[in-house]
């Protein structure tokens, strides 16, 4: 085996072994459940909107069901237009990988092999603000928020996800 082939094999093995986060390595993500109902999505949206309004944050909020279909979308007054697509992307990332989109933000921030996440262009949006909605240990949908700083987007998303029990 050539040195070049050996180096490639080692790099690929290291990349495959790198967990998305240490929490992800400790336990598998929760399984998918039945898609979120419209009533539950409305409850999540109301709580997310209340959190954003309380803080005077102009955000877009997207709620997806387990099929990846958009159930609800709200764009509060004065929200920048680009936030709509970003909110949907954060929700899709949280749904597809059954973990908060922040896990990917942290992976990229770690640098090194974690930067490979950036190669998943269009599949992963590595910004905080997307979270799965979990009921009875199962993912029933997700919520994504965009418009303010990512940690504030996450605060709004968590308020919405927490409202569904």
Secondary structure, DSSP 8 states (H G I E B T S, - for coil): --HHHHHHHHHHHHHHH--S-HHHHHS---EE-S---HHHHHHHHHHHHHHHHHTT---EEEEEETTS-EEEEEE-TT--THHHHHHHHHHHHHHHHTS-THHHHHHHHT-GGGGGGGGSTTT---SS-EEEEEETTEEEEEEEEESS-HHHHHHHHHHHHHT--
